[in-house]
Amino acid sequence: MRCPLNSHSSNDRLLRLSAVLAPAGPIPVSKSTWWAGVKSGRFPKPVKLGPRITAWRSDEIQALVATGFTQEP
């Protein structure tokens, strides 16, 4: 049986929006631009953890940063 606390690698982490968007995070866009990009498919889809809790997979965010993205769609 796997221990849930030790079974997650860094790629399995979930990031809240404040950790994704600048100034704390690597993506320099506003919240409204981010949500518009999620809706259009330009940014990764979120994972709902509860009715008011949303997060993103860190590997998807890392891939977005690695491939680069533009401010315009």
N, C-alpha and C positions, 0 to 999 in steps of 0.2 A: 504494500500500500504506500502510495506517495504522500509525503507530508506537504500539505497545501502551502505552508509558509516558505518552504525551501524549493518548491518545484518550479517557480517562475524564473525564467531567464530575463535579462534586461529587455529582450524583444517582446515579452509578454506583458510588459507594463502598460497601464492605462494612464493617459494624461488628461487632466482637466483643461478647459479652454485657457485659463490663466497661465498654464505652463506651455501652451502652444503658441499663443500670440505674444508679440513684443509688448513691453520691454523685457519681460521675464523669459519669453520663449523665442524660438528662432524665426517665426513668421511675422514679418512687419506689415500686417494689415489690420484694419479695424474689425470689430465684431460683426458689423453689418456686412462688410465685404466678405468676411469668412463664411457667414451663414448663406450669403448669396452664392458663394463658390461651392458650398456643400450641396445646395439645392440644384445647381447646374451640373454637378459632377466633377468640377475642377479640383475640389478638395475632398479628402476621404469622408465617408459617412461615419457618423458617431455611433457609439455603443451606449444605449440607455441603461443606466444602473438603477434608476428609480424614476418617479414621476418628475422630479426636478434636478436630477443628476445625470449629466452627460459627459462622456469621456471619449478619447480617441486612442487607438492602438499606437504605441510608440514606434513600432516598426513601420507603420504607414506614414507617420509624420517624418521619420528619418528618411524614408524613400522619397517623400515629397521634397525635402530639403536637398537630398543628394542629386535628384534629377533637375532641381531648380524649378522655379515657377515665375510667372510674370504677373505684374499687377493687373494687366488687362487680360481678359479671356482669350 
